[in-house]
């Protein structure tokens, strides 16, 4: 965290990010922790990061299934985008869907 010896207050971006004050001096931020994030709105065109806010909504299989099923229901099987949802294999969230899993196999 950057400190401000000039007596003024440190802005919210500077309080959150160890990159404060060096916003354009890096190309890639590889963080091991999701807590360490660069402000997405302040990234320059050549800067890359490996963690994005709420990326777990797509990378966790149980959440991906929940969103895909929700969109299948929302759009229906007769809509023109129904073919986009057929890529999801039969998926079960265990132990919640244990009985349905047992029936399927």
C-alpha positions as CSV (number, residue, x, y, z in Angstrom):
1,X,0.0,0.0,0.0
2,X,1.3,3.4,-0.9
3,X,1.7,6.0,1.7
4,X,1.2,9.6,1.1
5,X,3.8,11.7,2.9
6,X,2.4,14.9,1.5
7,X,-0.3,15.1,4.2
8,X,-3.2,14.5,1.8
9,X,-5.5,11.6,1.9
10,X,-4.8,8.4,0.0
11,X,-7.5,7.6,-2.6
12,X,-9.5,4.4,-2.5
13,X,-7.5,2.8,-5.4
14,X,-4.3,3.5,-3.6
15,X,-5.6,1.9,-0.4
16,X,-6.7,-1.3,-2.1
17,X,-3.9,-1.9,-4.5
18,X,-0.1,-2.4,-4.0
19,X,0.2,-1.1,-7.5
20,X,-0.9,2.4,-6.5
21,X,1.2,5.1,-7.9
22,X,2.7,2.7,-10.4
23,X,-0.4,2.2,-12.6
24,X,1.4,2.2,-15.9
25,X,4.7,0.5,-14.9
26,X,3.6,-3.1,-15.4
27,X,2.4,-5.4,-18.1
28,X,1.1,-8.4,-16.3
29,X,-0.3,-9.0,-12.8
30,X,-0.3,-12.6,-11.7
31,X,-2.0,-12.9,-8.4
32,X,-2.2,-16.0,-6.3
33,X,-5.1,-14.6,-4.3
34,X,-8.4,-13.4,-5.5
35,X,-8.1,-10.6,-2.9
36,X,-5.2,-9.1,-4.9
37,X,-6.9,-7.4,-7.8
38,X,-6.1,-4.5,-10.0
39,X,-8.9,-2.0,-10.6
40,X,-10.4,-3.2,-13.9
41,X,-11.5,0.2,-15.0
42,X,-7.9,1.6,-14.7
43,X,-6.2,-1.1,-16.8
44,X,-4.3,0.2,-19.8
45,X,-4.6,-1.6,-23.2
46,X,-1.3,-3.6,-22.7
47,X,-1.9,-4.7,-19.1
48,X,-3.2,-8.2,-18.3
49,X,-4.4,-9.8,-15.1
50,X,-5.3,-13.4,-14.2
51,X,-8.2,-12.7,-11.8
52,X,-11.4,-10.9,-12.7
53,X,-14.3,-9.9,-10.4
54,X,-16.9,-12.6,-10.1
55,X,-15.1,-15.0,-12.5
56,X,-16.2,-17.8,-10.3
57,X,-19.7,-17.5,-11.9
58,X,-18.2,-19.1,-15.0
59,X,-15.3,-21.2,-13.6
60,X,-17.1,-23.1,-10.9
61,X,-19.0,-25.9,-12.5
62,X,-21.9,-25.8,-10.1
63,X,-22.5,-22.1,-10.7
64,X,-22.1,-22.5,-14.5
65,X,-24.8,-25.2,-14.4
66,X,-27.1,-23.1,-12.4
67,X,-26.8,-20.2,-14.9
68,X,-27.1,-22.4,-17.9
69,X,-30.3,-24.1,-16.6
70,X,-31.7,-20.6,-15.7
71,X,-31.1,-19.4,-19.2
72,X,-32.6,-22.6,-20.7
73,X,-35.8,-22.0,-18.7
74,X,-35.8,-18.3,-19.5
75,X,-35.4,-18.8,-23.3
76,X,-37.3,-22.0,-23.6
77,X,-36.6,-25.0,-25.9
78,X,-38.4,-23.5,-28.9
79,X,-36.4,-20.2,-29.1
80,X,-33.8,-19.4,-31.7
81,X,-31.0,-19.5,-29.1
82,X,-32.0,-22.9,-27.6
83,X,-29.2,-24.7,-29.6
84,X,-26.6,-22.6,-27.6
85,X,-27.5,-24.5,-24.4
86,X,-27.2,-28.1,-25.7
87,X,-23.4,-28.0,-25.1
88,X,-23.8,-28.7,-21.4
89,X,-23.5,-32.4,-20.6
90,X,-25.7,-34.0,-18.0
91,X,-24.5,-32.5,-14.7
92,X,-25.3,-33.1,-11.1
93,X,-24.5,-31.0,-8.0
94,X,-23.7,-33.5,-5.2
95,X,-24.9,-34.2,-2.6
96,X,-27.9,-32.0,-3.3
97,X,-28.9,-33.9,-6.4
98,X,-27.7,-37.3,-5.2
99,X,-31.1,-39.2,-5.8
100,X,-31.4,-37.8,-9.3
101,X,-27.7,-38.9,-10.0
102,X,-28.5,-42.4,-8.7
103,X,-31.5,-42.7,-10.9
104,X,-29.5,-41.6,-14.0
105,X,-26.8,-44.2,-13.5
